[in-house]
């Protein structure tokens, strides 16, 4: 598959979610993961030892993270109030997916400047952040297998 992606969490509340997201990132081929606002500590949920396979970057604030997004890579925010629905979303060839904190989501200032994607559900509750990230990566994986990921020339 052409392209790459990274995925991370803004102000994660629970370290276990980072470990679970890291495991899914390894399984679905992420180039890297990251946190903004919290340092990661080893979690039992990372049973495949993803630390050996997928690098983790920690940023103290959003501005530091944003300055380090890879060249020509799109930032895609995953949020309940997203204006695009995941089933209809064409993933960029090079993407960085940013998931909001479990209890407060992403700040409006970040959402207003970036692509925002919503994972539709039958209930009004939000998904666990690691689960939401896994769904996004699976969607990208399936669409790439079906040649539905945008390929820039």
Order of alpha helices (4+ residues) and beta strands (2+ residues): beta-alpha-beta-beta-alpha-beta-beta-beta-alpha-beta-alpha
